């Protein structure tokens, strides 16, 4: 490396946000995404920086390769199939001051529902989909990373796309309508109105709760199906409803529950035709401690 280290660091910093965005979508974890970005910086330090004609493209390719290796290592360590209760790290922001058009774009690209589906893909499929469909990287540039031809890489992304499109009902992108449903859900929870809760839930609603490996009992990780079953679960924790407030969670209206100011859970939902079709709750105390929580809107 002959380029001045300070100059190179400045150029790398210009691309850090993009690299972190790619890594987050690939890994679903802020901590792992930061590890991946740091590994890219180390690789850049060992490379001939003066010979890199397109630094942004080079860095994106390298972070993709690093994330692919991390996903393959993660899969190799698993002794059991993918944990269906896993909920990726959420991005939480205040609900006030949201730009509806920008949030629609963000929800399409990094919604928790999408990230959950991406967890079910093979590592090479996930890479091809994320780099091509979310970041417009040409298949010719992705192919060397997955060691496939460009045509075969295109097929990887196509298979992933079908999985993504077939995994969930279409969601309402309107933040105002999302908020109406969540406000009604909170009100029904606070007063213990079971039938009102059922009416707000799609008959085939799926609730995914990730409480981590150490939590046991009623609060343990689980996947529940059906409106009445999910409503019963909501009533089990109605004592915490007064501590909940709405927030933007990965670009859509969600909920943060924080008794006495300490975060207990973060929930993202998908809404269609005025009813909740999917609920994604992160309640893992260790992971919650590492998240940034803005002030609530109430």
C-alpha positions as a printed NumPy array, in Angstrom:
array([[  0.   ,   0.   ,   0.   ],
       [  1.592,   3.273,  -1.118],
       [ -1.316,   5.687,  -0.655],
       [ -1.035,   7.872,   2.453],
       [ -2.778,   6.062,   5.319],
       [ -4.699,   9.144,   6.437],
       [ -5.919,   9.806,   2.905],
       [ -6.935,   6.18 ,   2.462],
       [ -8.786,   6.221,   5.785],
       [-10.699,   9.299,   4.671],
       [-11.71 ,   7.67 ,   1.395],
       [-12.738,   4.501,   3.226],
       [-14.843,   6.548,   5.636],
       [-16.773,   7.97 ,   2.681],
       [-17.95 ,   4.44 ,   1.87 ],
       [-18.428,   3.153,   5.424],
       [-22.18 ,   3.831,   5.481],
       [-22.714,   1.875,   2.282],
       [-20.576,  -1.01 ,   3.519],
       [-22.429,  -1.154,   6.821],
       [-25.747,  -1.131,   4.968],
       [-24.691,  -4.086,   2.816],
       [-23.35 ,  -5.996,   5.812],
       [-26.483,  -5.375,   7.901],
       [-28.711,  -6.725,   5.149],
       [-26.419,  -9.706,   4.717],
       [-26.053, -10.546,   8.404],
       [-29.048,  -9.041,  10.26 ],
       [-26.755,  -8.064,  13.127],
       [-25.21 ,  -4.67 ,  13.866],
       [-22.28 ,  -6.205,  15.755],
       [-21.47 ,  -8.654,  12.957],
       [-21.914,  -5.918,  10.367],
       [-19.338,  -3.768,  12.169],
       [-16.966,  -6.748,  12.333],
       [-17.375,  -7.231,   8.582],
       [-16.675,  -3.56 ,   7.832],
       [-13.585,  -3.639,  10.035],
       [-12.346,  -6.715,   8.178],
       [-12.759,  -4.851,   4.889],
       [-10.616,  -2.002,   6.254],
       [ -7.896,  -4.494,   7.191],
       [ -8.027,  -6.046,   3.722],
       [ -7.781,  -2.607,   2.147],
       [ -4.696,  -1.922,   4.236],
       [ -3.042,  -5.02 ,   2.799],
       [ -4.035,  -4.251,  -0.801],
       [ -2.366,  -2.101,  -3.454],
       [ -4.722,   0.834,  -3.009],
       [ -3.141,   2.796,  -5.843],
       [ -4.129,   0.025,  -8.224],
       [ -7.833,   0.099,  -7.285],
       [ -9.62 ,   2.072, -10.024],
       [-13.12 ,   1.939,  -8.503],
       [-12.739,   2.002,  -4.739],
       [-16.483,   1.924,  -4.001],
       [-17.035,  -1.099,  -6.219],
       [-13.97 ,  -2.85 ,  -4.796],
       [-15.088,  -2.262,  -1.222],
       [-18.655,  -3.444,  -1.926],
       [-17.327,  -6.612,  -3.523],
       [-14.981,  -7.268,  -0.617],
       [-17.639,  -6.704,   2.055],
       [-19.886,  -9.096,   0.143],
       [-17.172, -11.747,   0.183],
       [-16.481, -11.184,   3.895],
       [-20.196, -11.49 ,   4.736],
       [-20.522, -14.607,   2.59 ],
       [-17.683, -16.229,   4.537],
       [-19.334, -15.215,   7.827],
       [-22.686, -16.681,   6.747],
       [-21.042, -19.933,   5.677],
       [-19.171, -20.134,   8.97 ],
       [-22.414, -19.442,  10.847],
       [-24.164, -22.244,   8.936],
       [-21.292, -24.662,   9.547],
       [-21.501, -24.076,  13.321],
       [-25.21 , -24.881,  13.436],
       [-26.024, -28.372,  14.632],
       [-29.732, -27.822,  14.038],
       [-31.787, -26.136,  11.281],
       [-32.137, -22.334,  11.265],
       [-33.912, -21.096,  14.384],
       [-37.294, -19.935,  13.128],
       [-37.684, -17.633,  16.138],
       [-34.719, -15.451,  15.119],
       [-35.502, -11.737,  14.78 ],
       [-32.751,  -9.512,  13.313],
       [-31.485,  -6.395,  15.084],
       [-34.047,  -3.625,  14.528],
       [-33.373,  -0.039,  13.464],
       [-35.399,   2.182,  15.833],
       [-36.188,   5.843,  15.242],
       [-38.717,   8.356,  16.567],
       [-42.095,   8.319,  14.881],
       [-42.342,  12.119,  14.853],
       [-40.768,  13.884,  11.922],
       [-40.827,  10.82 ,   9.667],
       [-40.694,  11.352,   5.917],
       [-43.389,   8.973,   4.589],
       [-41.861,   8.623,   1.118],
       [-38.415,   7.87 ,   2.496],
       [-39.811,   5.4  ,   5.03 ],
       [-41.586,   3.472,   2.263],
       [-38.286,   3.073,   0.454],
       [-36.526,   2.024,   3.639],
       [-39.254,  -0.453,   4.585],
       [-38.946,  -2.115,   1.186],
       [-35.203,  -2.593,   1.583],
       [-34.611,  -3.313,   5.272],
       [-37.955,  -4.271,   6.779],
       [-37.664,  -6.902,   9.501],
       [-40.055,  -9.13 ,   7.567],
       [-37.627,  -9.136,   4.638],
       [-34.609,  -9.745,   6.865],
       [-36.368, -12.711,   8.474],
       [-36.942, -14.239,   5.031],
       [-33.329, -13.589,   4.061],
       [-32.257, -15.691,   7.047],
       [-33.82 , -18.733,   5.36 ],
       [-31.773, -18.381,   2.168],
       [-28.559, -20.16 ,   1.346],
       [-25.572, -17.811,   1.809],
       [-24.878, -17.505,  -1.941],
       [-28.551, -16.81 ,  -2.671],
       [-28.638, -14.118,  -0.021],
       [-25.518, -12.475,  -1.391],
       [-26.788, -12.465,  -4.973],
       [-30.156, -11.021,  -3.929],
       [-28.79 ,  -8.371,  -1.572],
       [-26.044,  -7.11 ,  -3.866],
       [-28.102,  -7.157,  -7.067],
       [-31.664,  -6.39 ,  -5.981],
       [-30.925,  -4.016,  -3.108],
       [-27.65 ,  -2.405,  -4.241],
       [-27.747,  -2.8  ,  -8.05 ],
       [-24.405,  -4.605,  -8.287],
       [-24.109,  -6.279, -11.727],
       [-24.182, -10.072, -11.835],
       [-20.818, -10.035, -13.592],
       [-19.327,  -8.486, -10.439],
       [-21.139, -10.858,  -8.057],
       [-20.271, -14.027,  -9.958],
       [-16.58 , -14.196,  -8.893],
       [-17.59 , -13.869,  -5.221],
       [-19.874, -16.915,  -5.325],
       [-17.598, -18.716,  -7.809],
       [-20.394, -19.158, -10.356],
       [-21.004, -17.973, -13.879],
       [-22.961, -14.772, -14.364],
       [-25.963, -16.787, -15.588],
       [-25.821, -19.092, -12.55 ],
       [-25.534, -16.065, -10.254],
       [-28.62 , -14.599, -11.902],
       [-30.452, -17.823, -11.076],
       [-29.358, -17.573,  -7.432],
       [-30.914, -14.119,  -7.187],
       [-34.032, -15.287,  -9.011],
       [-34.581, -18.161,  -6.555],
       [-34.074, -15.815,  -3.636],
       [-36.499, -13.311,  -5.145],
       [-39.206, -15.953,  -5.462],
       [-38.712, -16.921,  -1.815],
       [-38.984, -13.306,  -0.733],
       [-42.078, -12.626,  -2.826],
       [-43.824, -15.807,  -1.734],
       [-43.102, -15.563,   1.977],
       [-45.535, -12.843,   3.   ],
       [-48.72 , -11.017,   2.142],
       [-48.39 ,  -7.596,   0.557],
       [-47.991,  -4.92 ,   3.211],
       [-49.62 ,  -1.49 ,   3.429],
       [-46.834,   1.122,   3.073],
       [-48.906,   4.017,   4.464],
       [-47.528,   5.088,   7.849],
       [-50.816,   6.741,   8.837],
       [-52.819,   3.547,   8.349],
       [-50.124,   1.526,  10.1  ],
       [-50.329,   3.878,  13.067],
       [-54.135,   3.593,  13.233],
       [-53.866,  -0.183,  13.5  ],
       [-51.1  ,  -0.056,  16.126],
       [-52.946,   2.581,  18.166],
       [-56.046,   0.365,  18.15 ],
       [-53.953,  -2.676,  19.075],
       [-52.406,  -0.847,  22.025],
       [-55.82 ,   0.387,  23.196],
       [-57.295,  -3.113,  23.028],
       [-54.304,  -4.535,  24.894],
       [-54.506,  -1.949,  27.654],
       [-58.185,  -2.608,  28.331],
       [-57.947,  -6.373,  27.828],
       [-60.456,  -6.47 ,  24.94 ],
       [-59.796,  -9.916,  23.48 ],
       [-62.305,  -9.706,  20.627],
       [-60.993,  -6.299,  19.568],
       [-57.493,  -7.765,  19.414],
       [-58.711, -10.688,  17.309],
       [-60.445,  -8.286,  14.914],
       [-57.174,  -6.397,  14.387],
       [-55.256,  -9.572,  13.516],
       [-55.331, -11.386,  10.196],
       [-56.682, -14.957,  10.618],
       [-53.291, -16.303,   9.484],
       [-51.162, -13.846,  11.45 ],
       [-47.747, -15.12 ,  12.53 ],
       [-46.047, -13.953,  15.733],
       [-42.306, -14.502,  16.055],
       [-40.697, -13.794,  19.443],
       [-36.918, -13.893,  19.901],
       [-36.095, -13.742,  23.604],
       [-32.634, -15.265,  23.364],
       [-31.408, -18.587,  24.655],
       [-31.59 , -17.809,  28.369],
       [-35.203, -16.665,  28.782],
       [-37.641, -19.377,  29.877],
       [-41.337, -19.653,  30.666],
       [-44.095, -17.606,  29.076],
       [-41.601, -15.048,  27.761],
       [-39.422, -17.619,  25.945],
       [-38.783, -17.545,  22.204],
       [-41.664, -18.902,  20.154],
       [-43.573, -18.808,  16.886],
       [-47.382, -18.622,  17.099],
       [-49.982, -18.8  ,  14.337],
       [-53.573, -17.582,  14.139],
       [-55.466, -14.542,  15.406],
       [-56.921, -16.024,  18.58 ],
       [-53.642, -17.633,  19.66 ],
       [-51.716, -14.412,  19.092],
       [-54.401, -12.358,  20.877],
       [-54.134, -14.663,  23.898],
       [-50.38 , -14.081,  23.946],
       [-50.933, -10.31 ,  23.812],
       [-53.265, -10.45 ,  26.802],
       [-50.703, -12.47 ,  28.76 ],
       [-48.447,  -9.408,  28.719],
       [-51.121,  -6.715,  28.966],
       [-49.556,  -5.397,  32.188],
       [-46.744,  -3.97 ,  30.061],
       [-49.035,  -2.239,  27.551],
       [-48.988,   1.036,  29.509],
       [-45.196,   1.071,  29.104],
       [-45.367,   0.773,  25.317],
       [-44.984,   3.585,  22.804],
       [-44.934,   3.732,  19.033],
       [-41.725,   4.197,  17.055],
       [-40.379,   3.607,  13.581],
       [-38.893,   0.127,  13.41 ],
       [-37.023,  -0.478,  10.157],
       [-39.089,   2.124,   8.397],
       [-42.55 ,   1.008,   9.498],
       [-44.641,   1.815,  12.574],
       [-43.749,  -0.491,  15.436],
       [-43.666,  -0.525,  19.193],
       [-41.111,  -0.251,  21.99 ],
       [-42.052,  -1.508,  25.453],
       [-39.929,  -0.013,  28.214],
       [-41.181,  -0.377,  31.82 ],
       [-39.501,   2.231,  34.027],
       [-37.531,   3.357,  31.005],
       [-35.726,   0.033,  30.495],
       [-36.419,  -1.565,  27.099],
       [-38.204,  -4.891,  27.447],
       [-39.012,  -5.53 ,  23.791],
       [-39.166,  -4.055,  20.301],
       [-41.957,  -5.083,  17.941],
       [-42.255,  -4.595,  14.187],
       [-45.423,  -5.512,  12.305],
       [-46.699,  -5.887,   8.784],
       [-50.172,  -4.487,   8.101],
       [-52.468,  -5.278,   5.171],
       [-56.105,  -4.247,   4.684],
       [-56.264,  -2.783,   8.176],
       [-55.096,  -5.931,   9.973],
       [-51.781,  -7.161,  11.307],
       [-50.39 , -10.028,   9.235],
       [-47.016, -10.454,  10.926],
       [-45.463,  -9.548,  14.279],
       [-41.73 ,  -9.647,  14.977],
       [-40.639,  -9.146,  18.575],
       [-37.068,  -8.893,  19.824],
       [-36.985,  -9.429,  23.591],
       [-33.462, -10.766,  24.061],
       [-32.11 ,  -8.703,  27.018],
       [-28.492,  -8.986,  25.893],
       [-29.195,  -7.778,  22.36 ],
       [-31.582,  -5.043,  23.526],
       [-28.817,  -3.605,  25.692],
       [-26.729,  -3.016,  22.563],
       [-29.415,  -1.113,  20.634],
       [-29.927,   2.649,  20.376],
       [-33.364,   3.736,  21.581],
       [-34.751,   7.19 ,  20.743],
       [-37.318,   8.956,  22.888],
       [-40.84 ,   7.662,  22.315],
       [-43.733,   9.491,  20.745],
       [-46.282,   8.021,  23.089]])
